[in-house]
Amino acid sequence: MEQKKFDFNSFIGMILLGGIILWWMNTNQPETETTTDTNTTQIVDSTKTQTNTVNNTVVNEATYQNDSIKKLALTNKLGAFAQSAITGSEGVTVLENDVIKLTINNKGGQIKEALIKNYKTYDSLPLYMIKDNNASFNINFGTTDNRILNTKDLFFEPSLSKNGENQILSMRLKVSDSQYLEYRYEMKPADNYMVDFAVRSQGLSTVINSSNPINLDWTLNGYRHEKSLRTENTMYTYYYYKAEEEVDYINAGKSEVLNDVDWVAYKQHFFTSNLLTEKPFNNATITSTDLVLNEEIDTVYTKKFELKTPLALSNGELNYNMKWFYGPNDYNLLKTYEGTDLAESADLGWGIFGFLNRTIFYPVFNFLKGFLSNYGLIIILMTIVVRIIMSPLVYKSYLSSAKMKVIRPELTALNEKYPGKENAMKRQQETMAIQRKAGVSMMSGCIPALLQMPVFFALFKFFPTNISLRQESFLWANDLSSYDTIFKLPFSIPFYGDHVSLFPILASVAIFFYMKMNQSQQANMQAPTQEGMPDMSKMMKYMIYFSPIMMLFFFNNYASSLSLYYFISNLLTIAIMLVIKNFVIDEEKIHAQIEENKKRPEKKKSKFRQRIDDAMKQAQEQQAKQQKRK
């Protein structure tokens, strides 16, 4: 039998295999070593940490390995801005004065909370314009290493300092100590709502890719602040802006592209969030979206506002001086910011209505406010002032009515003298002649009523938008800027609501008696009903009942201050009319004056009057020819 020879290669293989098995067993078991430091024994996992007893520092080898992997991953993701993510941390910085508190987040460098002090929501909670991520301010840009980044995802480094009494917060998104994007906030002390804000870059001309657009995106979901959701959201929440030197607004569901935008205002009835810029935005897209799907259901947000605009580089760097404004939409306050036209977002009405509010009603209101602290009494006194100013128009209207009443028998006789449709033109011509000789004009009664309409519509804007009335109580109304409630209904009536307001009821009763009293006056102003013409007196009778009911439904959800004004105004108008009727107007003197007017030679007709008479004469002749042909 042949003896088997020694296999040297197999022996070497067995040794290597055994060595591998021993190494694997040792590296997969925790190694225990004892170190003595002040008689303390530590059990150290060799796969995690090693303790250096010389300097008492713990070196985390695995953490270093993880940090290296993290740095590599962040560098691959963020490129030059990886350092900001590595060294950045969560945190906030607070800027605060007497009227506003801003909380600035390290992440994104943006405003995380905006609290307006000295005001509460309708349910007595602190009034925040920004909270719980309802707003976002972001700059989207490209880098020279072909990355697209968003500032809202990156960490800024805060640095708080002072310039005199002003608080300055510098938020820097760093590439290095000499290369960064900076948001600079400067808050003034005391009662200033305006906060200076700058967006600047330094040393980023080689980092930011100028061939890619740099886009600013500011969005905000507006919180509900007022009791009446319908009036707040539907009637007074708008997206205002100033572009190409004009202030305008867009309704919900609309989007526009604008150039030369100086500011945008996310206006929510009594409060507004504004962004102003010294360097106008071009090709800016503004959008407003209604977030209220059902007004009968309580809601957190009313509207979503959006601004998307490209930013321009100057010598490869960003340099924009802006301002933030978070505060009350108060006309008296906004007009103090001269050169901005922010006061036009106070929604005082257009044209003559806004003119009356700015030049008459606000000065009168502010004057009375300097003497009285009860805003209900201020409204009553203001109503008295307005009624006294308007009383000459009431007198003029009533005087015209009295004159028409005196000549009414002559007009009735004229209808009997020229009966039938074939004499319609002749009848009208003779009627105008009698009125002209008597010195009576139909327009003399209409013009005073028309002149009062601008006042009506101006005050319709003035009271519901005046923040001085917000949450001010009077009698049973606890908020003059919203509806009063004397009874809560267990159901909701369409167009009326789920509550009963007393001031609209009082105003409706007052307007009913005013119209009832005014009916006889209006009847005197009208010529006797001619054949083939509608009877206006019947329409007036219907309006006496229809108008108060319409007012009752409409004003039930409206500002109680406006209903209070109309109630007092109608009472005063009734009183003025009674005084004029019983103590001022003398129908016998009016009749004597009309007779004197008839004796005077007729004044030369104006060209306009002559053209009307010629047209009527020509129509009468044509009508006579047609009658002969028949």
Secondary structure by P-SEA (a helix, b strand, c coil): cccccccaaaaaaaaaaaaaaaaaaaaabbbbbbbbccccccccccccccccccccccccaaaaaaaaaaaaaaaacccccccccccccccccccccccbbbbbbcccccccbbbbccccccccccccccccccbbbbbbbccccbbbbbcccbbbbbbbbbcccbbbbbbbbccccccbbbbbbbbbcccccbbbbbbbcccccccccccbbbbbbbbbbccccccccccccccccccccccccccccccccbbbbbcccccccccccccbbbbbbccccccbbbbbbbccccccccccccbbbbbbbbbbbcccbbbbbbbbbbccccaaaaaaccccccccccccccaaaaaaaaccaaaaaaaaaaccccaaaaaaaaaaaaaaaaaaaaaaaaaaaaaaaaaaaaaaaaaaacccccaaaaaaaaaaaaaaaacccaaaaaaaaaaaaaaaaaaaaccccccccccccccccccccbbbbcccccccccccccbbbcaaaaaaaaaaaaaaaaaaaaaaaccccccccccaaaaaaaaaaaaaaaaaaaaccccaaaaaaaaaaaaaaaaaaaaaacccccaaaaaaaaaaaaacccccccaaaaaaaaaaaaaaaaaaaaaaac
